[in-house]
Amino acid sequence: MIGEWLDIGRVDEIPLRGSRTVQVAGGDDIAVFRTGENQVFALLDRCPHKHGRLSQGIVHGGAVACPLHNWRISLSTGEALGEDRGCTPVVPVKVTAGRVLICRASTLKAAA
């Protein structure tokens, strides 16, 4: 499955400074984020702290704030920022011709 990409829709379907959730068969959801600078990132949709749904958090700069306890998670690395410790898996994502694609092998592995 290496190199297989799943087309999840147009980039403009993800609101600026917002997210969209993609369901992965048999596993966790993937949160796909679009920053105010129009960059796209994807993470497993759970905070490493209390497993809050990151897709429901507020995107600011290159991070998302967990809606449960306000942990800030880097969109590029999945690492908790500041004094907090923990990491959520990053899913490879790319934008091609205005379409958002996530790596299918990564999503299935991350969901296992």
Rosetta blueprint (number, residue, H / E / L):
1 M L
2 I L
3 G L
4 E L
5 W E
6 L E
7 D E
8 I E
9 G E
10 R E
11 V H
12 D H
13 E H
14 I L
15 P L
16 L L
17 R L
18 G E
19 S E
20 R E
21 T E
22 V E
23 Q L
24 V L
25 A L
26 G L
27 G L
28 D L
29 D L
30 I E
31 A E
32 V E
33 F E
34 R E
35 T L
36 G L
37 E L
38 N L
39 Q L
40 V E
41 F E
42 A E
43 L E
44 L E
45 D L
46 R L
47 C L
48 P L
49 H L
50 K L
51 H L
52 G L
53 R L
54 L H
55 S H
56 Q H
57 G L
58 I E
59 V E
60 H E
61 G L
62 G L
63 A E
64 V E
65 A E
66 C L
67 P L
68 L L
69 H L
70 N L
71 W L
72 R E
73 I E
74 S E
75 L L
76 S L
77 T L
78 G L
79 E E
80 A E
81 L L
82 G L
83 E L
84 D L
85 R L
86 G L
87 C E
88 T L
89 P L
90 V E
91 V L
92 P L
93 V E
94 K E
95 V E
96 T E
97 A L
98 G L
99 R E
100 V E
101 L E
102 I E
103 C E
104 R H
105 A H
106 S H
107 T H
108 L H
109 K H
110 A H
111 A H
112 A L
